[in-house]
Amino acid sequence: MTDRFVAVLAGGLSHERDVSLRSGRRISAALRTVGVTVEEWDADANLLHRMREHRPDAVVVALHGGEGENGSIQTILDLLSIPYVGTDPDACRRSWDKPTAKAELARAGVLTPDWVVLPHSTFRELGAAPVLESMVQRLGLPLMLKPDKGGSALGAQVVRDAANLPTAMVGCLAYSDAVLAEKFVDGVEVAVTVIDGPDGPEALPAVEIVPESGVYDYTARYTAGLTTFHTPARLDPKAADAVAELAVTAHKLLGLRDISRTDAVIDSSGAVHFLEVNLSPGLTETSLVPMAVEAAGRSLGAIYAGLIDRAIARSR
């Protein structure tokens, strides 16, 4: 790997720009420890010119949200025939849209909380009050509201009182044109990282998430000390196997590649519910992938160096 020149794409213009920059710095530092020559490049108007002038051997996409996960930057990299770590554009589009991913997994028999998707236009044209009333009648309370696209839990919140629904909906619609409302499942929240290897996708130890506020929102994710993490998760062997199997199943069914992170919750009966999948998981000082890598006794730099080698091999 010492003769490779790798560009780490970070930043961009999404709501998650700051998190992306932090992830970019973390993965760049990790790659340098294993001898990779790395530059961090912002996803701006100069990016294509920079790629043509200083063509990298491969790219690591550390962009979160927007073009980093909806297939846009992957399409550009394919057009330029530049190898990259991560999922191809078509699978990105399917998985970036949370309701589409949930529906595809539900059809395959994967358990996921019941849900509805409501675009902003529905509230405007039919009136917010009757729409919200129908939603509560169908799903009950409490509800988990989140933008139908996006990451880092921006706009996501639990609503336990119907009187708080209008404000919560407005908060979600600040980040997307539609809201995914799903039945809230109380239980143990976990995140499972999946890495592609020579023998296929492998689940790393699950990370158990215990937010101080009870909700793993943006603040709880990125403010040190507001969430307690247990790695590996405090699960019995049967539950640990179940969440690992779920994450690998989601990775395969959605056509994901190289690395992904599946978020799930285990209810009081022991049933595992799929929540969502992350195509470009965070790599900050409070992110879950580095915790899982450490718990597995592995090196973040070595894992990504291996994924870079795989990406270059695919392009030959």
N, C-alpha and C positions, 0 to 999 in steps of 0.2 A: 504493500500500500504506500510505501514511502515515495514512489514516483507518480502518485496520483495528484491531480489538482482538482479539488472539489469546491464548488460554490454552495454555500448555505444561504437559501433565500429566506429572508425574515423581514418583518415590518409590514409593508403593504398599507392599504387604506381602510381596512375593516375596523370594526369596533374593538377588535382584539389585537391591535397593532402593538401595544406595549407588551402584552404577554408574548407575542411572537418574537419581538426583539430579544426578550429575556431567554426564550427557548433557543434562538439562534446563537446567542453567546454561549449558552451551556453546551450545545452539541458541538460547536466549533472548538471549544476548549477541550472537550472529550476526545475529539478526533485528533487534535494536535498531540495528545499524550501518546497516541499510537503511531505517530510519525506521518500523519496525513497533512499535506499542504492545503490550507483552507483559507478562503476569503468569505466574508459575510456581505451579501449583496441585498439591497432593498429592492422590493418589487415596485419600481417606479418607471417613469417614461424613458429612462436611460437603460433599462434592463436588457432589451433586445440588442441594442448597440453593443453593450458591454459583453454580452454572450458571444456575439459574432467576432468582436475584436480580441477577446481573451477566452476562447472557448474552453469550458471546463471538461474534464473527463467524465464528470457526473455531477449531479445536483442533489442536494438534500433539501426537501421542501419543509421549512419550519414556519410556514405561513398558517395562521389560524383564522378560520372563518372566510367568507367570501371566496375570492379567487383561489385561495390556497386549498380549499376542500371541495369546491363545487365542480372541479374538473377543468377550470379555465386555464390555470397555469400549466397543468399537465398536458392540455391540448397544445399549448405553445411549445412546450418542450418536445412533444412528439413531432410537431411541424419542423423543428430545428434538428431533429434526430439526436437530441442530447439525452443520454441515460439519466434516470432519476430514481431515487428511492421513493416508493409509495405506489398507491393504487392508480390504475389507468382511468382515463376520463369518464368512460361510461359507468363504471362501478362507483366512481366518486359522485356522479350525479344522483344515482339511486340511493346512496347511503347518506349523502348530505341532506336530503329531504327526509326528515325524521318519520313522517307518516308513511312514506313509501317503504322505508326500511322496516318499520314495524309491520306493515301489511305483508311484505314478502316473507318475513320470518313467521308471522302468524299462520300464513298459508302452509308453511312447512311444519306446523305443529308446535312452534316455540311459544311458550307462555309469555304474554306481554300485557300490561294493564289496558283495559278497555279504554277507547279514546274516540274523540271526534276532532275534526279540523274545521275551523271557522275563519274564512277570510274577512278582512276589514269591511269589504263591500256588503257582506251579509248584515252586519250590524247597522250600517248606514241605510240600507234599503228596507230592511224588515223591522228595524227598531231594536235597540239593545236589550230592553227589559224582557220582551217575550222570548228572544233567542236565548238569553242567559237562563231564564226560567226553564225552558225546555231542556237545556244542557244539564242543569242540576237534576231535573226529573229523571233523565236518562242515566247519568253517571253517579249521582249522589255527591255527598261531601264527606271528607275534604277532597279537593281537586288539586292536581299539579298542572299549572299552566306554564307553557314555555313557547317561545317562537318556533314555528315549524322548521326553520332553518337557523343555523348558528350554533356557537359553542360557548364554552366558559361559563355556562349558566346565566348569560346576560339576559335579563328580562324574565327569568324563571322564578316562580314563587308558588308556595303552597297556600291555598285559600280554604279556610275552615268555616267561614261565615259568608253566606250569600251576599250580605250587604257590602262585602269587600271586593266582590267580583268585578264591578265596573272599573275601579281604579287599577286592579291587577291586569285586566285586559288591555287597558291603555298602556301600561308599562310594557307588556309583551309586544304590542303593536309598534312600539318605538323601535324595535329591532327587526321586524319582519312584517310582511303584509298579511300574515295569517297566524292564528294561534292554535297550537296543539293543546287540547285539554284532555287530560287522562285521569282516570281514577287513581287516587293516591294510595300507594301500598306502603304500609308501615312495616318496617323490618330492618334488617342489617344491610346497609348499602355497601357494595363492593365494586371495585374496578379491576378488570383482568386484562393485562397486556398480552397480545399474541405476536410472536415473532416467527417469520418464515425461516425454516432451516432446511438442510439437505434431506431431512426425513419428513418434511411437511410442516404445517403450522404447529407451533408449540406454545402452550399457555404458561406464562410465568406465574409465580405465586400471587394470589389475590391480595389486594390492598383493601383493608376495612376502613371505612370513612365514618368518623364520629364528630360531626360539627357541633360546636358549642351551642349554636342557636337552634339546632335540630334540623336545619335545612342547609344543604351544601350548595349555597349560591355563590355568586362571583366573589363577594367579600370573603366568605369562608374559604374559598379556593386559594386566594392569592394574598391573604393576610396571615403572616406567620403567627402561630399561637391560637388561632380561632378554630382550628380543627385538629383533632387527634387522629393519628393514623396508626393502624396495626398491620405490620407486614412480617410474615404472612398473616392474613386475616384469622381471627379467632373462630375458626369453623371446625366442625368435626370432619373426619375424612370423607364421609359421604357428601356433605355439602360442598367441601372444597373440590371434590371431583366433579360435582354437578355444575358449579360455576365455571370451572375450567372447560368442561364440555360445551357449555353454552357459548362461551367466548370463541372457541374454535369453530363451532357450528356457524355462528354469525359471520365470522371471518370467511368461511368457505361459501356459505349461501349467498352472501352479498358480493362475492368475487373480489374481496380485498387482497392486498398484496404487500408483502414485506413486513409491515407493522400496523397494528390497530389496537384500540383499547375499547373494551365493552363495559358499559356500566349496567349494573343489575342490582336487584334487591331480593333478599331472602325473607319471606314472610314467616309468621309464627308457626305455620304448619311445615316449614322446610321447603316449600315450593320456591323455585327461582324464577324471577320475572325479568325479562329483558327490558331495559329502559332505552338505551341508545348506544350508538357506536361512534367512535371518534377516529377519523382517518389520519389526522395529523396531531397526535396527542402532545400535550404540553410537556416541556422539558425544563421547566423553571425549578427554582429551589424548593417550591412547595408542590411540584407536580408529581403524579403518581407513577409514571413509567420509570423514572430513575429509582424510586423506592423499590419497585418490583425487580428491577435489574440487580440492585444491591442484595435483595433478599435471595435471589437466585445464585448469588456468588459470582456474578459476571460483571463485565466492564461495559459501560455505555459506549465508550469509544470503540471497543472491539466489536460489539454488536453492530454498530452502524458501519464500521469498516467492512464487515462481512456483507451487510446489505448493499453497500456500494459496489462491492465485487459482483454480487448477484445482478445488480442493475446493469453493470457494464457487460456482463456475460450475456444478458438477454438481448442486448443491442447488436451482438455479433452475428 
